[in-house]
């Protein structure tokens, strides 16, 4: 019994998945590089840009309760209404959260749900001092 | 395409994904021994597309609702969610399985490769809760291809 066909199919599927994952990672990396720029705030404490939409139910059921646990300022952004801002961070997924340093540069971009603990760590790394 | 927010039992989605993965794996391994196993791929396409069109005809979900859930084998996990992106993802997967079915008679390798891709995406959703089809749905909504209320 020859398994060459199966091996070839695994190879093609694996290569496709691998290339797609690499492309996604590259896109994410480029988005982070592009995002390292001023967002129009003066120097201060790090804060979070929270991208959501009206229809995003997981935002309400998961992300917002997690954000309420944080002491940092959270700026809620409608990803559809603020399309330019969403484009700047390559936001195609809601919820997404962006941890912005006090000097306005981007520290982290989280695509998808981000737990409170993760955001707390990112805020601390970005220089947030009031965290519990 | 109207966006409906309601209660979605995510256990039903998980069982559906597991069913897709299992069917593709059986077809994939079985195809090494008999070409009859390849028929599982078009059968899966029919199941997925029927389930997208009429959720009450979704075989794996109905197996969950009628057998697994009443017996407590799989516990329900109802969440406030919109079923539309999940249905879209299943339909998209179904289209890819149709493509795999069409490819199978001409190129077994390509047909199986496309089927495996669908199984891998279902596995990513099952294991990591990352629904690639849902992301495509949101992306199409953002670019205006799909109208989302």
Interface residues (C-beta under 8 A of the other chain):
Chain A: X1 X2 X3 X5 X6 X8 X9 X10 X12 X13 X16 X17 X55 X57 X58 X60 X61 X79 X80 X83 X86 X92 X93 X94 X112
Chain B: X3 X5 X28 X29 X31 X32 X33 X79 X80 X81 X82 X108 X109 X110 X111 X112 X113 X114 X115 X116 X117 X120 X130 X135 X138 X139 X142 X148 X149
